[in-house]
Amino acid sequence: MEQQIHSILWWLIPLITVAAIWDAVWKLIAMWKAAQNNHLAWFICIFIFNTLGILPIIYILINKKK
């Protein structure tokens, strides 16, 4: 049983780490842009919801001209 857990964790931990870094980068970029554009509602939503970068990417694409 312990062997099975170890075999699962060797690839799961790096995957979770990469996902967390991915989310943090997109979240920081989008929150920075939302703050600069005085978009309080977007800033709060991006801050609250963890979506693996989906919500921040949507915000950045919608507001890419600014």
N, C-alpha and C positions, 0 to 999 in steps of 0.2 A: 504494500500500500504506500509506504513512504517513497519507494522508487517511482511509483506512478506520479505522485505529487511533484517530486523533483523533476521528472521529465516534462511535466506541464509547465512548471515555473520557469525553466530555462529560456523559453521563448515568450512567455506571457509578461514577464517583468520588463524586458526591453520594449515590447509592444506598447505597454501602458506608459512607459517613460516617453517614447516617441510621440504618442497621442497627447500626452500632457504638454509637452514642449510645443507641438503643433498648435494646440488650442491656445496656449499662453501667448504665443507670438501673434496670431491673428487677433486675439482679444485685445492685446495691448495696442496694436496698430489701429484697430477700429475704435477703441475707446479714446485714443489720442485724437483721431479725426473727428469723432463726435463732440469731444470737448472743444476743439477749435471751431467747429461749426455751430456751437451752442445748441446741439440736439440732445437735450436732457433726457427725453424719453428713450432714445436710442442708447444713450450712455447707460442708463439704469438697466434696460433690458439686456444689453451685452454683458454688464457686470453680473447680473443675477443668473442668467441661463447659460449653462455649459453645454455647448452643442458641437464640440469637436471642430470648431472653426466655422460652422455653417452660417450662423447668424452674423458674426463679424465679416465674413466674406460677402454676404448679401449686402450688408451696410456699405462696405467699401465699393462694391460694384455699382450700387445705386447712386452713391455720392462721389464717384471717381472724378468728376469734373471740378471739384472744389479742392 
